[in-house]
Amino acid sequence: MSRTHSPVLFYADRRSQMEADPHKPLRQDVRLLGELLGETLREHEGARLLETVERVRAVAKTSRARADRDFQALASELGQLPVDAAIPLARAFTHFLNLANVAEQHHRIRRRRTYLRDPGSRPQRGSPEETFARLVARGVSPDALHDAICALQIELVLTAHPTEVSRRTLIHKHNRVAALLAEGDRTDLTAPERSEVHAALRREILSAWVTDEVRHQRLTPIDEVKGGLIVFEQSLWNALPRFLRSVDRALLAATGKALPLETSPVRFGSWIGGDRDGNPHVTPDVTRRATLLARWVATELYLKEVVALRDELSMTDATAALRARVGDVREPYRELLRQVRTQLTSARTWIESRLDPGSGVRDSGFGVRDSPDVVLTREQLLEPLQLCYSSLVETGNALIAGGRLTDVLRRVATFGVTLATIDIRQASDRHSEALDAITRALGLGSYAEWDESKRLEFLVRELPNPRPLIPPGLKTSPAVSDVLDTFRTIAQTPPESLGSYVVTMTHQASDVLVVELLQKEMGAERPLRVVPLLETAADLRRAPEILDRLFAIDWYRARINGLQEVMVGYSDSAKDVGRLSAGWELFKAQEAIVDTCRRHQVRPALFHGRGGSVGRGGGPTYLALQSQPSGTVDGRLRVTEQGEMIQALFGLPEIAQRTLEVYTSGTLESWLVPSSPPVQHWRECMERLSNDACSTYRRIVAEHPAFLDYFHTSTPQAELADVNIGSRPARRQAGGGLEGLRAIPWQFAWTQTRLLLASWLGLEEAFERALERSELELLQTMYREWPHFRSVIDLFEMVLAKADARIAAEYDRQLVPDALRPMGNELRDRLARAVSALLKVTGHTTLLEGNPVLRRSIDVRNPYVDPINLVQIEVVRRLRQGDHDPRLHDAFVVTVNGIAAGMRNTG
């Protein structure tokens, strides 16, 4: 981190370097950022810290290549550091890892731009141009391709799960570092300009260093709402029109027809401010404010575009329709856009009055009919813009119409006036509790005590009944009042602001119908679609039974109008039975859901609750789409993007554009040319693997008497509960068992120790038993020829490459009582067995042999993450010994941030 060099020489001739070695500019960027960080440490903290950092880094690096003696010496030294020395040391390594991540993201953009600049290069794999041409070459007719793109419905749903450990203010600084790296890539910069870039990088790195990365107050749901909206303002707003222009060009080239302006294959949803499952802080008022904040940001963004359009559209020639609208004025476009600007300004004022606690306006109702001069709907905003567009085209100015105005129209088609619709999510038992209070008050008995048949009989009778069910003045508990008030808020909120109602832990058909009944009783004129969320392995297997009972009800069939959305949960199913078994249960459940829907002549729509880590369903998007069961991607896809993955996938406009391309291309290809279903003996083999993996996982996690105590002592799970990451509690319910612990902290804790147990446990025994059955050749064939199985194995390979038994053993050595250490020894032995068995299946000699870029990225990061782990171990040890120094908590948070930055996923 200490060497310096001329910024002019450093930035020279980047294009030729890319041609000779495509990754050399990345290494140079990382080296430059590291040296600038080193200068910052020397100047701001003193030479002693920098010397310590350099020495620790060197020892950590050699300990990776030599015997464990260096590692133990390093662990001993870091364990003796006073807290005043430990915090800046951990911060230094954390800042370097964050800067390296920024450099890697920028390098992705740089390589893409270099590739696209080359006139001789083929279209990038997964881009619209490459995908559309390949589909036509495979026999998809141009007309069918065009119709499919116009019918495609992909919705990316952003969630606020507590896995984004970096403060937003630091993310903004890192984005500015990325912008400066891009500026430095310019070949036409003068020497003074390059020096300015260099100086600006130093300022940003210093600014990040002197910023407190520790949140001293827990985030509120409104903080999370504001954070989620930032990605629209800073990235998606600009990425979306670029993405749709690329789709339009590729579609025109492949089919001869353009993308209609009112069509967008991608929309956005959000759980932020609506997800109340186990989060008491998400109240009806929070949801109301979340919908208003989304509208406020959208209004601000549209206002800027309309002001810019007024500046551009100064022409006087217009159609009779436009002139009839604005009267006899010299500049008709400007006059119409002035009216739009006024309506948007009024809308902003109107929203602010409802957000201001001192305004006295507290109703959830938006009063659309009472506010004719306020833009509140997509159609209100779209109509005058379309009139401008038509007039420009008809008067010979199509080229002008195809500029900013087209981009704004496409934004309206995608974002509407809310940017993203907000889903409501609540647990099924909360609805049952509310209805139980109602039936008891009516003297009908206890709904909670009825069996499923009696519940369905009651619900089917009451759903079409026009008379009110809830007695006036019903006195309820605070929990029931919260549920009923949520349904009142839904009824009073414009439909454009809300998406669906997701029922967590759906166990039976009545769990869906009770939500429909409560919406009716609270006066929802346009009730939200109700989406059952199947999370546990048992509920996934029960999917056909639940759907059969629902589809047998005439009222329900009329209500869904031929379309049934079902959400499948990856996180809790993996926590329940292990990642390998959960993946297979999800595969079979999706097949069963689709088959059941089609048997009843209902179109299925699957909603995938994927997380960031592999253990919660995460992984490369394109691979995940290609590995879905045949026929389950039917032109519709909803998927959650959670926590830190929002920044990783959408934080920079160029990355966001590529993410949207991959989602569109992968979904389209999975729909139009689905993979062949697995042959029967593959399914039978997968069933055996799943059973063996599940029994192993359950035997250890759920049945081993020492496991729970080992988990609590070997991981920082208890300490993580006190970190101000998100607004949601770590547990759905009180108690120390795993049942009430959310899947996210379960994964998070194992990621921090780098054992990553929750992402691979069970794999080792499943594969070993398959090898004992002489099934190696079968497994290798499945790996080569079955996309689903290949994606599963490739994800396991990535997890195992990131796992580190030596670091996990150090947590045991310092934190785990002697009586529990055999448990850790067994688990680390299982990790080694998992690696050995997986390598036999893939035929690789080392992990990630087929992905050298990722392999190198992990290897480069390890010497920087190792010291942070060792500091965390000592901090946790002191905290558990009762050391009440408040700086220890800050030190712990710093280490959490650093390990998360090094591992590139957190939960």
Salt bridges, closest charged atoms under 4 A:
ASP21 OD2 - ARG27 NH2 2.40
ASP29 OD1 - ARG14 NH2 3.14
ASP29 OD2 - ARG110 NH2 2.88
GLU35 OE2 - ARG3 NE 3.91
GLU35 OE1 - HIS5 NE2 3.10
GLU39 OE1 - ARG202 NE 3.33
GLU43 OE2 - ARG202 NH2 2.97
GLU54 OE1 - ARG57 NH2 2.62
ASP68 OD1 - ARG806 NH1 3.28
ASP70 OD2 - ARG66 NH2 2.88
GLU77 OE2 - ARG55 NH1 2.61
ASP84 OD1 - ARG887 NH1 2.37
GLU104 OE2 - ARG861 NH1 2.90
GLU104 OE1 - ARG904 NH1 3.20
GLU130 OE2 - ARG125 NH1 3.26
GLU130 OE2 - ARG134 NE 2.57
ASP143 OD1 - LYS257 NZ 3.27
GLU155 OE1 - ARG529 NH2 4.00
GLU155 OE1 - ARG638 NE 3.00
GLU183 OE2 - ARG186 NH1 3.01
ASP185 OD1 - ARG14 NH1 3.65
ASP185 OD2 - HIS106 NE2 2.69
ASP185 OD1 - ARG110 NH1 3.10
ASP188 OD1 - ARG186 NE 2.93
GLU204 OE2 - ARG176 NE 2.97
ASP212 OD2 - HIS216 NE2 2.55
GLU213 OE1 - ARG91 NE 2.92
GLU213 OE2 - HIS95 NE2 3.56
ASP248 OD1 - ARG410 NH2 3.64
ASP275 OD1 - ARG425 NE 2.86
ASP275 OD2 - ARG728 NH2 2.42
ASP277 OD2 - ARG425 NH2 3.60
ASP277 OD2 - ARG732 NH2 3.11
ASP285 OD1 - ARG288 NE 2.98
ASP285 OD1 - ARG362 NH2 3.41
GLU300 OE2 - ARG348 NH1 2.58
GLU305 OE1 - ARG404 NH1 3.04
GLU305 OE2 - ARG411 NH1 3.54
GLU312 OE2 - ARG404 NE 2.85
GLU331 OE1 - ARG334 NH1 3.30
GLU335 OE2 - ARG338 NH2 2.70
GLU383 OE2 - ARG325 NH1 2.78
ASP407 OD1 - ARG245 NE 2.91
ASP423 OD2 - ARG638 NH2 2.99
ASP436 OD2 - ARG440 NE 2.83
GLU449 OE2 - ARG440 NH2 3.73
GLU462 OE1 - ARG467 NH1 2.88
ASP482 OD2 - ARG430 NH2 3.63
ASP485 OD1 - ARG488 NH1 2.48
GLU516 OE1 - ARG559 NE 2.90
GLU521 OE2 - LYS520 NZ 3.01
GLU535 OE2 - ARG732 NH2 3.97
ASP539 OD2 - HIS507 ND1 2.83
ASP539 OD1 - ARG542 NH1 2.37
ASP548 OD1 - ARG599 NH1 3.24
ASP548 OD1 - HIS600 NE2 2.66
GLU565 OE1 - ARG529 NE 2.65
GLU565 OE2 - ARG638 NH1 2.86
ASP572 OD1 - ARG732 NH1 3.48
ASP576 OD1 - ARG698 NH1 3.57
GLU585 OE2 - ARG541 NH2 3.17
GLU585 OE2 - LYS588 NZ 3.68
GLU591 OE1 - ARG683 NH2 2.73
ASP634 OD2 - ARG603 NE 3.42
GLU661 OE2 - ARG112 NH2 3.00
GLU661 OE1 - ARG658 NH1 3.48
GLU669 OE2 - ARG134 NH1 2.56
GLU669 OE2 - ARG138 NH1 3.63
GLU687 OE2 - LYS588 NZ 3.10
ASP692 OD1 - ARG769 NH1 3.13
ASP692 OD2 - ARG773 NH1 3.27
GLU719 OE2 - ARG880 NE 2.89
GLU764 OE2 - ARG830 NH1 2.62
GLU765 OE2 - ARG699 NH2 3.17
GLU765 OE2 - ARG769 NH2 2.65
GLU765 OE1 - ARG830 NH1 2.81
GLU768 OE1 - ARG833 NH2 2.61
GLU775 OE2 - ARG688 NH2 2.70
GLU775 OE2 - ARG773 NE 3.30
ASP794 OD2 - ARG790 NE 3.77
GLU797 OE2 - HIS844 ND1 2.89
ASP804 OD2 - ARG64 NH2 2.38
ASP804 OD2 - ARG754 NH2 3.71
GLU810 OE2 - ARG813 NH2 2.64
ASP812 OD2 - ARG828 NH1 2.67
ASP818 OD1 - ARG821 NH1 3.51
GLU826 OE2 - ARG830 NE 3.15
ASP829 OD2 - ARG833 NH1 3.72
ASP859 OD1 - ARG855 NH2 2.85
ASP866 OD2 - ARG64 NE 2.90
ASP866 OD1 - ARG754 NH1 2.72
GLU874 OE2 - ARG877 NH2 2.57
GLU874 OE2 - ARG878 NE 2.77
ASP885 OD2 - ARG887 NH2 2.61
ASP890 OD1 - HIS889 ND1 3.75
